[in-house]
Amino acid sequence: MYFIKIICGMLAAALILGILTCGAYDDRAAVVKELENKTVNEPASGMAGKAMAAVDNTGTEQALMNPAPPDSLILAKGESEMASERIEIENKVRATVRLLNSQGEQLFPKLVEAKSPWNNSDFCIFVWTINGTQVVSPQDRGSEGKEMKGLLDADGKPIGELFIEAALSESGEGWIDYNWQGSGSSDPSRSLSFVKKASFEGRDYIVGSNFYVDDYIICRKLSECSYIEEPGNFHLAELLGPENLDNEIDLNYSIAHSIVEAGESIAPHMIKNPEVQYILEGEGILYIDGVPVELHRDQIIYVPAGAVQSTFNTGSTTLKFLAINQPGWSEENTIVFK
């Protein structure tokens, strides 16, 4: 596996000063100079900046994101963990490029040192030659020396060529968006890599790092979810909920896709927490503590906590709605009356 999973993490200046060097005075001075360089804190260049716009009109152009996202100044205002990681990756890659520009290949052994700022559980730097040969891969040393120009992602996107094109563009840097199939993983994960050109004594390199979007953004298709049938004629597929996520995100509610076929109904039941329903298709009547509420498409209904509710499909087509519960829906929190 040529790329490692990146999770959000900040390396303090003290850590960099203490570990980034091998104890030499000149190295420490170089690091201090780089950290004080105002360009270390440049705003994020965005997913598609000058590097992406400079690509010729070739087949690889389709691999770039279109339309372009907001410009770098807007992206730099993000306060999410993902925005922080993107900016942190750019800053670290740029700082590494400056050190490589001044130290050359002497820097390579430091990049692969275990538990160094370049090689730890939170972050990893890789280095290619400008032609696509991998020369530094801290967590896959066996890949060093291999040609990467023809590297494809899970969808056949030529990410090796895109890395090189970004480095050779006018700005010399850029973000590349792709789906990476990791070893031992059944499904590909969306990844973003930031690469930047470095030069030393006439030799050009590509320095980069990446993170996985799936750590922060969750996209699920209804077709990928299974419907469950509970007593009381419940037919629902949980689209999103704390219990069905592999990664840890700040989520304390659930969203389920529910259906009631024509002529059918859901048995009276009580949910101990509030529930919000959004009608997608069809029509019917929802009884809330005996009070009828007519259901129509593009309608939202708030059901108070502890209310007894029952839904009837009064139309000729399937009634479909989203049920949003906070906290997430559970059998323990639901009482069905027969």
N, C-alpha and C positions, 0 to 999 in steps of 0.2 A: 504494500500500500504506500503510495507516494505522498499522500497527504494525511495529516493527522487531524483528529477532531479538536476543534478549538473551543474552549469555554471561556466565558468572560472572566478576565482577571487583570488587575493593574499591578505593574511592577514599580515600586517606589524608587525614587532616585537613590536612596541608600542601598537598596538591593543591587541596583545596577552598578553603583560605585564599588560595592563590596565583592560582587561576583563576576561582573562583566570583564574584569581584568584578571590577569594571572599574577598580580602582585607587583608588576613593574611600574615604576614611577611614570614613565612616558605614557604607558597605557592609561593610567588613571587620569593623567592630564588630558589625554585625547577624549576620554569619555566625558569628563567635566565640560570640555569645550563643546562637545556635541549636544549635551543636555542643555547647555545655556544658549545654544543656537536657536534663535527664534523660529526657524523653519521647522523645528521639531514639533511645534504646536500649530502647524498650519492646519486650517480646517480641512475636513474630509473632501476629497476630490469628487466623490460621488461614484455611482455605479458606472456611469458612462460620461466621461469628460472629454478633454481634447484627445486623449489617447484613443478613445473609442471612435470619435468622429473622424480621426485621421486615417482610418482603415480604408483601403481602396474598395471599389465596388466589385467585390469578388463573392464567391460562394460563402466565404466565412462571414460575410457581412450579415447574413441571416442569423448568425449565432449571437449577435450583439443585441442588447435590449433595445426595443423600439416600441413606443416612444421613449424618449430620454426622461429620466427622473428629474426632480427639482435640482437646481444648481447647487454647488458645493456650499455656498453660504447658508442656504436653507437647511441642507442636510446636517450641517455642523450644529444646528440648534437643537437637534434631537436629544432628549434626555433619557431615552430607554437604555437598557443594558446592551442591546444590539448596537445602537448608535455609538455607545461608549467603546464597544469592542472594535467597531470599524475604525474609529478615530485612533484608538490605541494601536491597532495593527499598522495603519499608515505611518504613525509616528515612529514605531519601532523599525519598520522596514526602511524608512528614510534615514534614521540614525545609523542603521547597519550599513546602508549604502555609503554614507559619508565616511564611516570607518574603513570600509573596503576600498574606497577611493584613495585613502591615505596609506593604508597598510597592505593592501593587495592580498595575495594568497596566504600571507602570514596569519591572517584572521581566521582562516578555515578551521584549524584545529580547535579554536575556541568555540566555534559555532556548534560543534558536535559534542562538547563536554557535557556529561550528564548533570542535570539539575542546574544548568547555567541559564541565564536570561534568554538564550536562544533555543534551549532544548529542555523543556520541562512539561509538566502536565497541562499548563495553561497556554503554552505558546511554542511555536516551532518555526524556524526560518529555513527556507530551502534556497539553493543557489544553482543556477544553470549557466552554462556559457551562452553567449548571445545566439549561437547556432542551435541550441537545444540539448546539449549534453549536461546531464545532472552531475554536479561536482560536490554538492553538499546536501545530504539528506539525513539529519541527525537520528531519526527513528527508523530508518530503513537504509542502513549503510550499504547493503547489498545492491541497491539501485544506483549507487554512485558510479559514474562512468557510462551509464546507459543513455541511449539517445531518446529524447522525450518529444522531439518535434512532432512526431506522428501520434502523440497521445490523444485519445478520444475519450469523451465522457460516456455515460451509460446510454445516451441518445445518439451517439455518433458525432457529437459536436467536436470540432478540431481544436481542443483547448490548448494543445501544444503550440500550434500556429498562432493562436490568439495571444498567448503569453508573449511570444516573440514580437508580434505586431504591436502590442501595447508598448513594449520596451523600446521599439524602434520608431515610435510615433514622435510627433513634435514635442509633446510634453514629457515623453520618456517614462510614462507610468500609466496605470489604469486598473480598473476592476474587471474581472471576468466572472460571469455567472454560468454555472453548469451543474449537472447532476452527476454525483460521484458514487460509483458502486464499490463500496469498501469490502475487503475480504471478510467473510463470515457474516455479511449483511444480506438479508433476503431482498431488500428494496433499496434503490438508490436514494441518496440524500442530497438535497440542494446545497450547493456550496458556493461561496464567493471567495476569490483569491485576488489579492492586491499585489501587483508586481511593479518593479521599478528598475531602471537600467543603472548599472554601476560600471566604472571604468578605472583601470589601473595600468599604467605604462603601455597603452595601446591595446589592451585586452578588455573586451566588454563582457559584462555578466548581467544576468537577470536575478534579482533578489526578490523573494516573495514570501507570503504567508497566507493562510486562509482561515475561515470559520464556517460552521455549518448553520445555515438559515433555520433548519428544522429545530434548532435549540431554542428558537425565539418565536417563529411564526408557524402556526399550525393550519394546514389546509386539508380538509377531508371532504370526500365525495359521498353522497348518500348511497351510491352504488357499492361503496366499499364497506358499508355498515350492514349489520344483520338485524333483522326485525326479531323481536322477542314477543311471545304471546303470554300474557299473565292472566290469572283468573280475573273475570270481570270483563273479558273481551278487550283487553288492552293490546294494541298492535303498535309498537313503537320501536324506533331505532335511535339509540343515543348517538348523536353527532359529536357531542363534546361534553366531557365531564371529567372531574378530578380522578375518577376511578379507572378511566380507560386511556390514560396518557402515560407514555413511557418516560417522558421528560418532566422535570419539576418546573411548573410554571405557576404564576400567581392566579389561581382559578378556584373560586368557591361556589360555582354554580354549574348547572348542566343544561344542555339544549337537546331535546329529543324531537324526532320527526314522527308524528302520530297520524294514523289513518283510521277512519271509520267508514266502512262500506255502506252503500245505499241500503236503507231499510234497517241498519243495525244501530246499536247503541253501546255506550260504555256504562257498566254498572255503577251505581252510586258509590262513591268513595271519598275519603277525606285525606288530604295531604296536610301534614302538620306545619309546613312552611308555606309562604306565599308562592303563587304560581302565576306566570304571565303566559297567555296563549296568543299566538298570532296566526290568523286564518290565511292559509295559502290558496286553497281551492275548495269549492263546494259551498253548501249551506246547511244549517241545522239549528238546533236549540241547545243551549247550555243552561242547565239548572244549577244555580248557586244558592244553596240553602233554601231551595224551593222557588227562587225567583228566576223566571225564564229570561234568557238573553238570546236574542236572535243572532245567528252567526252568518257572516258574509265575508267574501274575499277581501283581503287587505284590511282586516279589522284586528284590533288588539284588545284583549280583555285581561283585567287584573282580577285574580281570584284570591280572596283573603286567606290567610293562614287558618287552618282548622275548619274551613267551610266544606260542607258536603256538596259534591258536584257530580253531575251526570250529563253526558253528551249524547244527543240523538241526531242522526243524519236524516234530515227531512227532504233531501233532494234526490235526484236520480243519478248523481255521479258521486264518486268517492270524496269524502270530506277529509282534507289534509290540513294539518296545523302544526306549528312549532310549540312545544311546551317547555318553558324556561323555569327552572326551579333553583332557588337559593336557600340553603345549600343544595348540592347536587341531589337529584332524585335517588331514592333508595326504597327498598321494600319495607325496611324498618320504619320508615317515615310515612308509610301509606297504609291506610285501613280500608279494605273493600267490604261493603255491605251486601250481603246476598238476599 
